[in-house]
């Protein structure tokens, strides 16, 4: 891995102001992060782990990540897009789905259908979540699903969603993750929102 590229990747994670990555014998020995108070250190550390694994296939020991948070006096509690429900119906080779989000007390829904393959099912749910978010924002063609990854460690299954965002002509990769509790589809939607919620707040401010 290239040191500069790894640092640039981490610096693009929401909440990160700057970072320094220390390599020893071609392995990451330390990651030092300076972050604002918009997200918790636990969320940022989780995103660093997910990003390094998804982009570089590198598993980092979370104990090697240290995060210093700078408090912001003008930080206010923002409105958040929340998941209301995900419904999926399988009809042989076809899948029908519905994703409903809520924002500021209003529901926004997206329905659709597609071919019922394992890979396509995951992307359809993530894409529907993004389309519902675009309805909330009132702008189209802001987000695109790059990949949906499902990984199991011991007894915990985690969904990681990588989203490409195009805002004011600038493209960036956003990463979100969620633990699968009962339903994989709901976890995909929650991971998608985890990737873009901070970006939504900036757009809607």
C-alpha positions in Angstrom: 0.0 0.0 0.0 1.1 3.5 -0.7 1.4 5.7 2.4 0.1 8.8 0.7 -2.9 7.1 -0.8 -3.8 5.5 2.5 -3.7 8.8 4.3 -5.7 10.5 1.5 -8.3 7.8 1.8 -8.7 8.1 5.5 -8.8 11.9 5.2 -11.9 11.6 3.1 -13.9 9.8 5.8 -16.5 12.0 7.4 -15.4 13.7 10.6 -11.6 13.3 9.9 -9.7 16.5 9.7 -6.2 15.0 9.2 -4.3 11.8 9.8 -0.9 10.4 10.0 -0.2 6.7 9.1 3.0 5.0 10.4 4.4 2.1 8.4 6.9 -0.5 9.8 8.1 -3.4 7.6 5.3 -2.7 5.0 2.7 -3.0 7.7 0.6 -0.3 9.4 1.8 0.1 12.9 0.0 3.3 13.9 -2.8 5.5 12.7 -3.2 8.9 14.4 -6.4 10.8 13.5 -7.5 14.4 14.3 -11.3 14.6 14.1 -14.1 17.0 14.7 -16.9 16.3 17.1 -19.5 15.6 14.4 -19.1 11.8 14.9 -17.9 9.6 17.7 -14.4 8.2 17.7 -15.9 4.7 17.7 -17.7 5.5 14.4 -14.6 6.9 12.8 -12.5 4.0 13.9 -15.1 1.6 12.5 -15.1 3.5 9.2 -11.3 3.4 9.0 -11.4 -0.4 9.5 -14.1 -0.9 6.9 -12.4 1.4 4.4 -9.0 -0.2 4.6 -10.6 -3.7 4.3 -12.9 -2.8 1.4 -10.4 -0.7 -0.6 -7.1 -2.4 0.2 -8.1 -5.8 1.5 -6.2 -4.9 4.7 -7.4 -5.8 8.2 -6.2 -3.3 10.7 -6.1 -3.9 14.5 -8.4 -1.3 16.0 -5.9 -0.9 18.8 -3.5 0.7 16.4 -6.0 3.6 15.7 -5.8 6.6 18.0 -8.3 9.5 17.5 -8.1 13.0 19.0 -11.3 14.9 18.9 -11.5 18.7 18.6 -14.7 20.0 20.2 -16.8 22.5 18.2 -18.8 25.1 20.2 -21.1 25.8 17.3 -22.0 22.1 16.7 -25.7 21.6 16.7 -27.8 18.5 16.6 -28.7 18.0 12.9 -31.7 16.4 11.4 -31.0 12.8 10.4 -32.5 10.7 7.7 -33.9 7.6 9.4 -34.8 4.2 8.1 -38.5 3.4 8.5 -38.8 0.0 6.7 -37.5 -2.3 4.0 -39.8 -4.8 2.4 -38.6 -7.4 -0.1 -40.7 -9.9 -2.0 -39.2 -12.7 -4.1 -41.1 -14.1 -7.1 -38.9 -16.8 -8.7 -36.4 -14.8 -10.9 -37.8 -11.4 -9.8 -37.4 -9.4 -6.7 -39.8 -6.6 -5.7 -38.7 -4.1 -3.0 -39.7 -1.0 -1.1 -37.6 1.3 1.0 -39.1 4.0 3.2 -37.1 6.7 4.9 -38.2 9.5 7.2 -36.8 13.0 7.4 -38.2 15.8 9.5 -41.4 13.8 10.2 -42.1 13.1 6.5 -41.9 9.7 4.8 -40.1 9.1 1.5 -40.5 5.8 -0.4 -38.9 4.1 -3.4 -40.3 1.0 -4.9 -38.9 -1.2 -7.7 -38.1 -4.6 -9.1 -35.2 -6.4 -10.6 -33.5 -9.7 -11.3 -33.2 -11.9 -8.3 -29.5 -12.6 -8.1 -27.6 -12.5 -4.8 -25.4 -9.6 -5.9 -28.2 -7.7 -7.5 -30.5 -7.9 -4.4 -27.9 -6.2 -2.2 -27.3 -3.4 -4.7 -31.0 -2.9 -5.4 -31.7 -2.2 -1.7 -28.7 0.2 -1.4 -29.7 1.9 -4.6 -33.3 2.3 -3.5 -32.1 3.9 -0.2 -30.0 6.4 -2.2 -32.9 7.2 -4.5 -35.1 7.9 -1.4 -32.4 10.2 -0.1 -32.2 12.1 -3.4 -36.0 12.6 -3.1 -35.4 14.1 0.4 -32.7 16.4 -1.0 -34.6 17.3 -4.1 -31.7 16.5 -6.4 -31.0 13.5 -8.7 -27.8 11.8 -9.7 -25.9 12.6 -6.5 -25.1 9.0 -5.4 -24.2 5.7 -6.9 -23.6 2.3 -5.3 -20.0 1.1 -5.9 -20.2 -2.1 -3.8 -22.0 -3.9 -1.0 -19.8 -6.3 1.0 -21.0 -8.7 3.7 -18.3 -10.1 6.1 -18.7 -12.5 9.0 -16.3 -12.5 11.9 -17.0 -15.2 14.6 -20.7 -14.7 15.2 -21.0 -11.1 13.9 -22.0 -10.3 10.4 -21.2 -6.7 9.1 -22.4 -5.0 6.0 -20.2 -2.4 4.4 -21.5 -0.2 1.6 -19.3 2.0 -0.6 -21.1 4.9 -2.2 -19.7 7.2 -4.9 -21.0 10.8 -4.4 -20.9 13.6 -7.0 -21.4 17.0 -5.3 -20.6 20.3 -7.0 -18.6 18.5 -9.6 -16.4 16.7 -7.0 -16.4 12.9 -6.8 -15.7 11.1 -3.5 -16.1 7.7 -2.0 -18.2 7.3 1.1 -18.2 4.2 3.3 -20.8 3.1 5.8 -21.3 -0.1 7.8 -23.9 -1.8 9.9 -24.2 -5.0 11.9 -26.8 -7.5 10.7 -29.2 -7.9 13.6 -32.2 -9.7 12.2 -32.6 -8.7 8.5 -29.8 -8.4 6.0 -31.8 -6.0 3.8 -32.3 -3.6 6.7 -28.6 -3.7 7.5 -27.8 -2.8 3.9 -30.1 0.2 4.1 -28.7 1.3 7.5 -25.1 0.9 6.2 -26.0 3.0 3.1 -27.4 5.8 5.4 -24.3 5.5 7.6 -22.2 6.2 4.5 -24.0 9.4 3.4 -25.8 10.9 6.4 -23.1 13.4 7.2 -23.0 14.4 3.5 -26.7 14.9 3.5 -26.5 17.2 6.5 -24.0 19.4 4.6 -26.2 19.5 1.5 -29.4 20.3 3.4 -27.9 23.0 5.7 
